[in-house]
Amino acid sequence: MTATPAQPYSPSVPRAHRPRRRPRRVPGPLRDTLALAALPVLVALALPAAVAGGGTRRWFGGRAENQRAEAQAAKDAAAAAFYELDTAQRDLRISIETITAVDDSPAARRAVEGFDALGRRIDEASHQYISAVDAHDLDRDDLEASAASRARTELAAAKDELDRVKRDLDRFTEGLGPLLGKAETQLARLAPAVERARQALRAASDALDAVRASGLKADDLAARLAALSPELTKLNQGAGQHGVPQTLQRAERVTREAEAVRVEAGRLPERAAEIDHRLVSLRTRAQALTTRSEQVEPTLSELRRRFTAACWQDLQQVPDVAAGNVRRAETKLEEARAARDEQRWADVTALLSTVRALLNTTDEAVSAAGDRLRRLNAVQKDPQQEVDRTRFAIRDAQRLAMAGRNTPDPRHARPLDDAVARLERAVAGLEGRHPDYWHFLMETEAVRQSVAGVVSRIREERGAGH
């Protein structure tokens, strides 16, 4: 609302009601002389007035003064309505600005459009009020009763229109409650979020300084922290330039990344010590595997001498593979040591992971040769133990398949029957001069796995049915 109404009017007291000044006392003889001298003058002044039909406003009073008072009351009421509407519009404008600073959703855009439409209605009602005020001068001494009545009517109509617009504005304001609440919540989060981001950056910088003071380099962490500097600049520029939602997201991201830098900087001394320990441990393990690899060839010799080729052919390359893996592991360890000296922590971690994988593979291969010989010795000495173990698994599965039934379910009986036949064939394969014990072991293990699958299906089906 751009117009400013005239100041509220306080009607002047009619002259007829004004207190009279007490006349100064004049001595008697002089008073009589003055009265006689003034009498012709008073008569001369009174005659024209009498002929004209009456005196000025101070003499007629009555209805005109009542109309003036009513018009003034209507003017005061309209002024009060004008001020109330103006205040409400200013408050609503603040609410709209709060919403638009945070929210650019369709609902927020509709709120802006509604506010603009209300603004046009407010301007029209204000213009009607100001025009009514300017059209009538209620302070005129010669204000006629009819003019005062028209003023009262127009001012009352202006007040009614101001009141109607005010009611519409109040309803519109109530409808903004959810949008305004959401916007105020985000604005309330803004300052704390930005402050947390600044504190997180400060803490990360302090942590880096402490690490460097201990003699460790943290170039990668310093680079990550430096990358956040443009983000801090945007935070300092404020939400007015970059928007409240974007500033909130930026503050949360800066806080998260700065906190990660701080945590990693705090763990860096511990990480360095852990890497030193892993370097020593993996080197020791590589040396141990070198010694164990040297025992693979004698094991293979015994396998060749006592068992058929099928029992050891897949192990022929173990000595060469083990030796090659150990050499590669030792080379990677040297590279990891150099990276550690240069404090390239990410490279050290990657190299040590490669070394661990090589040594694990070598350990499995070297262990496979000794485990093969142990298992073949056991089955050669007593194959019946492996047979009994497998038959027990089959019988246990058969009992489960028959539990609560007169006949087994074909879906379960068929694979169990196949398992029995497969075991019998494996046992028959042991007959002869040079039995393939490794094939026998692989078959019995496969039978047990097949039986375990049947048991698992039976339990799942019964569990689902229950």
Secondary structure as UniProt FT lines:
FT   HELIX           15..17
FT   HELIX           28..52
FT   HELIX           57..60
FT   HELIX           63..102
FT   HELIX           106..135
FT   TURN            138..139
FT   TURN            141..142
FT   HELIX           145..175
FT   HELIX           177..213
FT   TURN            214..215
FT   HELIX           219..226
FT   TURN            227..228
FT   HELIX           229..237
FT   HELIX           239..242
FT   HELIX           244..293
FT   TURN            294..295
FT   HELIX           296..306
FT   HELIX           309..311
FT   HELIX           313..315
FT   TURN            316..317
FT   HELIX           318..341
FT   TURN            342..343
FT   HELIX           345..381
FT   HELIX           383..402
FT   TURN            403..404
FT   HELIX           410..428
FT   TURN            429..430
FT   HELIX           437..465
//
